[in-house]
Amino acid sequence: MPKKLAIALTASIALASSANAAVINTFSNLAAFSAAAGTTALEDFNDSALGRFSYGVAYDFDGFTLTAAANPRGTGPGVGIGNTARSTIDNTARLIWGSQTFGANGSGWGPQIEFIFDAPTYAFGFDWRDTDSTDSYKLTVLGVDFGGATTGGLFPRNGTSTSGFFGLVSDTAFSSVLLQQVARGGVLDDMSIDNVRFTPAPASAVPEPTVLALLSLGLLGLGAVRRKQRTA
């Protein structure tokens, strides 16, 4: 391949790759998140049946499904929809797991929970409460981790807080979010999530056409280089 052709092709691929790189901003303030996310759908679990999830079963909610799986480090307690007083957020039903709700902690950490959205999504946020200051969790979106012990517990812990809001807005659509516990001290206490907010991606916002345009420019550049070589 001629050198100029190789350079042009490499440049077009680099432009497409940079366009695909997700930019994800996180928020600990609901108002700031709402301003960035725009109109969001809300699932508050108040109309959901109370009870423990079975591992590996997808449970339908408004706009997404939830599936729980055993953490690779062990089984730990279960997960489900509860309304007990412990780790309450607004005294209503919520997504919850922990020692009181589902029995004594086992040999491993708590389960991992995956949100699978019904449509490509750009924003995701929720209220949370953690009753154990030694716990640490992380969210994984588009292969990027937020929180965890290695980052000082960005999610869900903020300093010494035991409750708050966490949200993220991405310029690239995502279809799933994975929640995992990555550290615990002694006993796994209750952790709960409520008032899940998310923004389905409008068709006009999907970024792929931009990538296609960049690739087209690259191909046009290749054609121009070839024409120049033929006339030289």
C-alpha positions as a Python dict, from the first residue, in 0.01 Angstrom:
ca = {
    (1, 'M'): (0, 0, 0),
    (2, 'P'): (141, 343, -92),
    (3, 'K'): (254, 547, 205),
    (4, 'K'): (5, 830, 145),
    (5, 'L'): (-283, 583, 127),
    (6, 'A'): (-177, 424, 455),
    (7, 'I'): (-156, 763, 626),
    (8, 'A'): (-500, 866, 503),
    (9, 'L'): (-655, 535, 611),
    (10, 'T'): (-492, 558, 956),
    (11, 'A'): (-620, 912, 1001),
    (12, 'S'): (-978, 813, 915),
    (13, 'I'): (-968, 520, 1160),
    (14, 'A'): (-826, 745, 1433),
    (15, 'L'): (-1104, 999, 1381),
    (16, 'A'): (-1369, 727, 1401),
    (17, 'S'): (-1213, 580, 1718),
    (18, 'S'): (-1200, 919, 1889),
    (19, 'A'): (-1565, 976, 1802),
    (20, 'N'): (-1654, 643, 1968),
    (21, 'A'): (-1473, 719, 2295),
    (22, 'A'): (-1739, 776, 2560),
    (23, 'V'): (-1733, 1088, 2775),
    (24, 'I'): (-1916, 1015, 3101),
    (25, 'N'): (-1982, 1281, 3366),
    (26, 'T'): (-2089, 1186, 3720),
    (27, 'F'): (-2311, 1378, 3961),
    (28, 'S'): (-2381, 1370, 4334),
    (29, 'N'): (-2650, 1639, 4306),
    (30, 'L'): (-2992, 1559, 4162),
    (31, 'A'): (-3055, 1909, 4027),
    (32, 'A'): (-2725, 1914, 3837),
    (33, 'F'): (-2789, 1565, 3703),
    (34, 'S'): (-3140, 1659, 3589),
    (35, 'A'): (-3008, 1968, 3409),
    (36, 'A'): (-2754, 1758, 3221),
    (37, 'A'): (-2981, 1458, 3156),
    (38, 'G'): (-3293, 1642, 3046),
    (39, 'T'): (-3628, 1464, 3071),
    (40, 'T'): (-3593, 1133, 3255),
    (41, 'A'): (-3813, 832, 3324),
    (42, 'L'): (-3859, 730, 3689),
    (43, 'E'): (-3889, 387, 3853),
    (44, 'D'): (-3960, 416, 4228),
    (45, 'F'): (-4048, 45, 4282),
    (46, 'N'): (-4361, 145, 4475),
    (47, 'D'): (-4585, -70, 4254),
    (48, 'S'): (-4342, -364, 4253),
    (49, 'A'): (-4404, -693, 4428),
    (50, 'L'): (-4199, -733, 4744),
    (51, 'G'): (-3969, -1032, 4766),
    (52, 'R'): (-3629, -1180, 4704),
    (53, 'F'): (-3493, -1228, 4354),
    (54, 'S'): (-3381, -1564, 4224),
    (55, 'Y'): (-3030, -1553, 4079),
    (56, 'G'): (-3015, -1550, 3702),
    (57, 'V'): (-3380, -1448, 3655),
    (58, 'A'): (-3462, -1119, 3479),
    (59, 'Y'): (-3725, -912, 3662),
    (60, 'D'): (-3917, -654, 3459),
    (61, 'F'): (-3956, -295, 3570),
    (62, 'D'): (-4055, 26, 3395),
    (63, 'G'): (-3795, 65, 3120),
    (64, 'F'): (-3544, -199, 3229),
    (65, 'T'): (-3493, -544, 3373),
    (66, 'L'): (-3290, -638, 3680),
    (67, 'T'): (-3089, -960, 3706),
    (68, 'A'): (-2892, -1064, 4013),
    (69, 'A'): (-2599, -1305, 4009),
    (70, 'A'): (-2374, -1442, 4280),
    (71, 'N'): (-2058, -1239, 4323),
    (72, 'P'): (-1754, -1434, 4195),
    (73, 'R'): (-1607, -1402, 4546),
    (74, 'G'): (-1899, -1588, 4700),
    (75, 'T'): (-2276, -1593, 4736),
    (76, 'G'): (-2339, -1358, 5027),
    (77, 'P'): (-2693, -1236, 5103),
    (78, 'G'): (-2964, -1199, 4844),
    (79, 'V'): (-3122, -906, 4665),
    (80, 'G'): (-3477, -803, 4595),
    (81, 'I'): (-3749, -545, 4655),
    (82, 'G'): (-3810, -460, 5020),
    (83, 'N'): (-3971, -195, 5241),
    (84, 'T'): (-3825, -265, 5585),
    (85, 'A'): (-3727, 26, 5810),
    (86, 'R'): (-3357, -56, 5786),
    (87, 'S'): (-3170, 144, 5518),
    (88, 'T'): (-3490, 317, 5418),
    (89, 'I'): (-3465, 606, 5172),
    (90, 'D'): (-3815, 754, 5160),
    (91, 'N'): (-4014, 497, 5360),
    (92, 'T'): (-4129, 315, 5046),
    (93, 'A'): (-4029, 2, 4855),
    (94, 'R'): (-3680, -5, 4704),
    (95, 'L'): (-3411, -231, 4560),
    (96, 'I'): (-3233, -371, 4864),
    (97, 'W'): (-2991, -634, 4986),
    (98, 'G'): (-2817, -698, 5317),
    (99, 'S'): (-2784, -899, 5635),
    (100, 'Q'): (-3114, -810, 5801),
    (101, 'T'): (-3335, -837, 5496),
    (102, 'F'): (-3206, -1165, 5359),
    (103, 'G'): (-3035, -1343, 5647),
    (104, 'A'): (-2683, -1363, 5784),
    (105, 'N'): (-2390, -1288, 5557),
    (106, 'G'): (-2235, -1593, 5395),
    (107, 'S'): (-1875, -1659, 5304),
    (108, 'G'): (-1863, -1408, 5021),
    (109, 'W'): (-1955, -1056, 4924),
    (110, 'G'): (-2296, -945, 4813),
    (111, 'P'): (-2440, -1027, 4471),
    (112, 'Q'): (-2385, -829, 4155),
    (113, 'I'): (-2686, -667, 3992),
    (114, 'E'): (-2725, -580, 3624),
    (115, 'F'): (-2964, -323, 3482),
    (116, 'I'): (-3059, -401, 3120),
    (117, 'F'): (-3245, -111, 2958),
    (118, 'D'): (-3526, -156, 2709),
    (119, 'A'): (-3376, 113, 2482),
    (120, 'P'): (-3031, 272, 2438),
    (121, 'T'): (-2980, 506, 2732),
    (122, 'Y'): (-2768, 816, 2793),
    (123, 'A'): (-2834, 896, 3160),
    (124, 'F'): (-2875, 689, 3477),
    (125, 'G'): (-2912, 799, 3839),
    (126, 'F'): (-3063, 697, 4173),
    (127, 'D'): (-3094, 770, 4544),
    (128, 'W'): (-2898, 534, 4767),
    (129, 'R'): (-2833, 448, 5129),
    (130, 'D'): (-2562, 227, 5280),
    (131, 'T'): (-2576, 143, 5651),
    (132, 'D'): (-2220, 6, 5668),
    (133, 'S'): (-1935, 257, 5644),
    (134, 'T'): (-1688, -23, 5562),
    (135, 'D'): (-1868, -129, 5244),
    (136, 'S'): (-1756, -20, 4899),
    (137, 'Y'): (-1935, -59, 4567),
    (138, 'K'): (-1875, 20, 4203),
    (139, 'L'): (-2076, 71, 3887),
    (140, 'T'): (-1952, -37, 3546),
    (141, 'V'): (-2082, 144, 3237),
    (142, 'L'): (-1936, 101, 2887),
    (143, 'G'): (-1639, -77, 3044),
    (144, 'V'): (-1564, 216, 3277),
    (145, 'D'): (-1569, 160, 3655),
    (146, 'F'): (-1703, 421, 3896),
    (147, 'G'): (-1638, 376, 4266),
    (148, 'G'): (-1479, 85, 4443),
    (149, 'A'): (-1209, 63, 4705),
    (150, 'T'): (-935, 168, 4463),
    (151, 'T'): (-1099, 504, 4396),
    (152, 'G'): (-1184, 592, 4752),
    (153, 'G'): (-1544, 480, 4726),
    (154, 'L'): (-1671, 741, 4477),
    (155, 'F'): (-1989, 537, 4473),
    (156, 'P'): (-2181, 507, 4687),
    (157, 'R'): (-1981, 655, 4971),
    (158, 'N'): (-1894, 1023, 4971),
    (159, 'G'): (-1666, 1087, 5268),
    (160, 'T'): (-1860, 973, 5573),
    (161, 'S'): (-2205, 1001, 5413),
    (162, 'T'): (-2435, 701, 5433),
    (163, 'S'): (-2689, 825, 5181),
    (164, 'G'): (-2707, 1047, 4879),
    (165, 'F'): (-2758, 1067, 4505),
    (166, 'F'): (-2542, 924, 4227),
    (167, 'G'): (-2593, 983, 3858),
    (168, 'L'): (-2405, 975, 3531),
    (169, 'V'): (-2459, 1118, 3185),
    (170, 'S'): (-2280, 976, 2881),
    (171, 'D'): (-2239, 1114, 2529),
    (172, 'T'): (-2248, 752, 2408),
    (173, 'A'): (-2555, 534, 2446),
    (174, 'F'): (-2533, 234, 2679),
    (175, 'S'): (-2764, -62, 2725),
    (176, 'S'): (-2659, -195, 3067),
    (177, 'V'): (-2514, -101, 3405),
    (178, 'L'): (-2346, -347, 3641),
    (179, 'L'): (-2344, -289, 4019),
    (180, 'Q'): (-2100, -486, 4236),
    (181, 'Q'): (-1973, -481, 4591),
    (182, 'V'): (-1593, -469, 4592),
    (183, 'A'): (-1507, -442, 4962),
    (184, 'R'): (-1670, -503, 5297),
    (185, 'G'): (-1563, -498, 5658),
    (186, 'G'): (-1692, -764, 5892),
    (187, 'V'): (-2062, -793, 5813),
    (188, 'L'): (-2245, -684, 5498),
    (189, 'D'): (-2513, -444, 5616),
    (190, 'D'): (-2805, -319, 5411),
    (191, 'M'): (-2756, -125, 5090),
    (192, 'S'): (-3054, 14, 4902),
    (193, 'I'): (-3133, 203, 4580),
    (194, 'D'): (-3451, 390, 4498),
    (195, 'N'): (-3598, 642, 4254),
    (196, 'V'): (-3402, 520, 3953),
    (197, 'R'): (-3391, 784, 3678),
    (198, 'F'): (-3282, 720, 3321),
    (199, 'T'): (-3306, 880, 2978),
    (200, 'P'): (-3381, 665, 2674),
    (201, 'A'): (-3180, 789, 2377),
    (202, 'P'): (-3383, 970, 2110),
    (203, 'A'): (-3321, 836, 1761),
    (204, 'S'): (-3164, 1166, 1651),
    (205, 'A'): (-2908, 1151, 1932),
    (206, 'V'): (-2745, 821, 1838),
    (207, 'P'): (-2384, 910, 1748),
    (208, 'E'): (-2318, 649, 1480),
    (209, 'P'): (-2396, 884, 1185),
    (210, 'T'): (-2107, 1106, 1296),
    (211, 'V'): (-1875, 809, 1281),
    (212, 'L'): (-2003, 719, 936),
    (213, 'A'): (-1944, 1075, 821),
    (214, 'L'): (-1584, 1065, 942),
    (215, 'L'): (-1526, 735, 766),
    (216, 'S'): (-1674, 882, 448),
    (217, 'L'): (-1432, 1173, 470),
    (218, 'G'): (-1148, 927, 508),
    (219, 'L'): (-1260, 735, 200),
    (220, 'L'): (-1290, 1058, 3),
    (221, 'G'): (-936, 1139, 107),
    (222, 'L'): (-819, 801, -20),
    (223, 'G'): (-990, 866, -351),
    (224, 'A'): (-827, 1206, -383),
    (225, 'V'): (-482, 1059, -317),
    (226, 'R'): (-537, 789, -580),
    (227, 'R'): (-654, 1042, -841),
    (228, 'K'): (-349, 1256, -774),
    (229, 'Q'): (-119, 956, -819),
    (230, 'R'): (-284, 867, -1153),
    (231, 'T'): (-241, 1219, -1291),
    (232, 'A'): (118, 1258, -1163),
}
